[in-house]
Amino acid sequence: MTVRVRIAPSPTGNLHIGTARTAVFNWLFARHHDGQFILRIEDTDVERSRPEYTDNILEGLRWLGLTWDEGPFFQTERLEMYKQAVKTLLDKGLAYRCYTTAEELEALREAQKARGEAPRYDNRHRNLSPEQEAAFTSEGRSFVIRFKIDDDREIVWNDLVRDKMLWRGNDLGGDMVIARAAADDIGVALYNFAVVIDDIDMQITHVIRGEDHIANTAKQILIYEAFGAKVPEFAHTPLILNQEGRKLSKRDGVTSIFDFKQMGFTSEALVNYMTLLGWSPPDSTQELFTLEEAAKVFGFERVNKAGAKFDWAKLDWINSQYIHNMPVDKLTDFVIPFWEEAGYQLTGGRDRPWLEQLVTLIGPSLTRLTDAVSISQLFFVDTVEFSEEAQAQLKQEGSAATLKWIVDALDNQQLTEASAQELIKQVVKEQNVKKGLVMRSLRAGLTGDLHGPDLIQSWLLLNKIGLDKRRLLQAV
């Protein structure tokens, strides 16, 4: 058997981390078994589906490195197939036309609520005669198609994550609507029906999705059986939770995958972290790995049943590791868009070698790519504001004379690390001051602070774009 799995997002919103994590698990399982990963867009909710959401989903999966083998397939291009499948169930007597109005359904729910009962359809139109159907039609009523569910039926499956699962037919809310209302034809198929028809047609062997689909699974198994199709294996993965143990939502500052990109996370770090949300590798000490490395050891025996809490600190740490181990040219490519978005002018001597030297300097201090904006700001402005510590340093005896001596000695020369160190030695000797005073005063004058990246490398960068003398004169 060739393993075939699918990810089937609905384009009613941007690619969310929950859907993306499900895609990661599907991709890992497929690659582990040399199988196929299929992309299907479930866009039958025409009112809420948007092309821009579809684009966001496709771009997000590509950014994460989750390449698919087949698709994308769109459900709106498969409506006739669903309609024929509904007709098959009608012909078999496994489905029927239900003419119950919205008002009648509301009255039923209110009566059940008054009795303290769970809401469920009472199957009142399951056995209508042709004459009764004709009477409803003459009243101008539309109909939905309902699938018959035996209340006494037990639905059992062995979940790859949750082991034995058992549901009873009387827990499923009565006969299930499988096609929307229509006046004289079969309406658009609903999710629980269309997804089964797609999975049968695409020969899906394993359905891997969030635990919030467990109730759907019981219904869908009955539809597989109605068509005499092989029921796939199911794996219901834990939900992603916030720190309070509730399902992660927009209120937690998380929306689309591209929000993480804008926050300065790399795709490699994010997909690495998502892999750890509910799964642990055999080597529990290993926390950094590529998708390909994870796929070699991925299995559902190491997927947790409990929800996975989202940990921003852990994601930040993983991201920092990828940044710190990234080649400088690649990291420069990643940082440049954030500088441009901040309005920094990458001109005035700031050529590619200069930018890479700056990235080399600030790289070890980055946790997120966005940190490059604040850390490197002093290299993109003509003047700096002096912190209280810097001002106090510049007022110390000998500080101004020391900086004035350095300005005069510079004489517009292009510094090297060796010549910069030599200047510091000379000023210490000529001005008869301690090296610590020189270094602190130099840092205060060049950067406006007493803390920051390596002083000599910062000085060399500012010297190359002609800002060091200007800063030091300002400090004096």
Salt bridges, closest charged atoms under 4 A:
GLU42 OE2 - ARG40 NH2 3.29
ASP45 OD2 - ARG48 NH1 3.11
ASP69 OD2 - ARG31 NH1 3.08
GLU70 OE2 - ARG4 NH1 2.89
GLU104 OE2 - ARG141 NH2 3.07
GLU106 OE1 - ARG109 NH2 3.15
GLU117 OE2 - ARG115 NE 3.03
ASP122 OD2 - ARG124 NH2 3.04
GLU139 OE1 - ARG141 NE 3.05
ASP151 OD2 - ARG120 NH2 3.09
GLU154 OE2 - ARG168 NH2 3.44
ASP159 OD2 - HIS236 ND1 2.55
ASP163 OD2 - LYS305 NZ 3.57
ASP175 OD1 - ARG126 NH2 2.69
ASP185 OD2 - LYS83 NZ 3.16
ASP198 OD2 - ARG40 NE 3.39
ASP198 OD1 - ARG78 NE 2.73
ASP199 OD2 - ARG6 NH2 2.85
ASP199 OD1 - ARG40 NH1 2.89
ASP201 OD2 - ARG78 NH2 2.78
GLU211 OE1 - ARG162 NH2 2.55
ASP212 OD2 - LYS247 NZ 3.52
GLU225 OE1 - ARG153 NH1 2.84
GLU233 OE2 - HIS206 NE2 3.50
GLU268 OE2 - LYS330 NZ 3.15
GLU287 OE2 - LYS314 NZ 2.75
ASP316 OD1 - ARG368 NE 2.75
ASP333 OD1 - ARG352 NH1 2.91
GLU356 OE2 - ARG352 NE 2.87
ASP382 OD1 - ARG470 NH1 3.55
GLU389 OE1 - HIS451 NE2 3.01
ASP408 OD2 - LYS404 NZ 3.04
